[in-house]
Amino acid sequence: MTRPLVLALGTLSLASGCASSEIWLLQIDAADAQACGAPIITHTFLGAQALDTSSNGDWTPGTRSESTDELRYAQLTTTTRGAGVLLVGDQAYEGTRDGDEWTFSWSEGDGQASWQDHYSGYGYAEYYETNETVEIVMTIDGNTAKGSWRSDVTSTTTWKESDTWNDDAANEIGWTGSIPSAQYLGLATDGGSLEEVFNDGELIDCDNAEDPGICAIASTVECSDNRKFDGTRTDYRDEDAYAHLADAGN
């Protein structure tokens, strides 16, 4: 993910003479397993419906993880009246102050794509995108502080494939294509059961007004992590701030 030039930002602010900095030691609650919602499936397949992937027949999956509390140094730089930057490791969070309460936040995202195109006109592509928003609320009371650290992550995987193709492409990939429709979609039968959905290269399977001739499936998962922390103001000040952060491995 994209990281701002936090060291340059902090150095310029201090050099300007209009900023003040202080170092806080944060003890953050142990991380629990992230709370993630069920995948949200969207698609362009005619008549198909999204499968319930939260369970597998008689089995319902589950995971659990445990960890200890975390200790992190954080540098709080007040840049202007009522505004500042919180530097934790290599990440900077912009913030505003209301009385004794600071609210810092930052959003960033990554994306990647891979595809293959056949000379006959058939194409297949996969896209992956993730976006994270972090919000840190910190209420200062003298040399101590309490707060919350929340992270929300949205990850989306999208598959796209030509709806139909010719014999030349079928000699390479067959007539059922590569898009994972059977994993995410079902087609209701007269008996009420769901049968697997495939992209048949000889039939029109999809209705895609935005991208005619293309079948598409997207799976989106949203996860959140919310932890509390206690903070202690250290004796470190401007001239020693970065040296002590470096010594601490942050």
Stockholm file with secondary structure:
# STOCKHOLM 1.0

chainA/1-250         MTRPLVLALGTLSLASGCASSEIWLLQIDAADAQACGAPIITHTFLGAQALDTSSNGDWTPGTRSESTDELRYAQLTTTTRGAGVLLVGDQAYEGTRDGDEWTFSWSEGDGQASWQDHYSGYGYAEYYETNETVEIVMTIDGNTAKGSWRSDVTSTTTWKESDTWNDDAANEIGWTGSIPSAQYLGLATDGGSLEEVFNDGELIDCDNAEDPGICAIASTVECSDNRKFDGTRTDYRDEDAYAHLADAGN
#=GR chainA/1-250 SS CCCCCHHHHHHHHHHTTSCEEEEEEEEECCCCCCEECCCEEEECBTTCEECCCSCBTTBCCCCCCCCCCEEEEEEEEEEETTEEEEEETTEEEEEEEETTEEEEEEEEEEEEEEEEECTTSCEEEEEEEEEEEEEEEEEEETTEEEEEEEEEEEEEEEEEEESCCCHHHHHHHCSSCSSCHHHHEEEECTTSCEEECCCCTTSCCBCCSSSTTEEEEEEEEEEEEEEEEEEEECSCCGGGHHHHHHHTTC
#=GC SS_cons         CCCCCHHHHHHHHHHTTSCEEEEEEEEECCCCCCEECCCEEEECBTTCEECCCSCBTTBCCCCCCCCCCEEEEEEEEEEETTEEEEEETTEEEEEEEETTEEEEEEEEEEEEEEEEECTTSCEEEEEEEEEEEEEEEEEEETTEEEEEEEEEEEEEEEEEEESCCCHHHHHHHCSSCSSCHHHHEEEECTTSCEEECCCCTTSCCBCCSSSTTEEEEEEEEEEEEEEEEEEEECSCCGGGHHHHHHHTTC
//
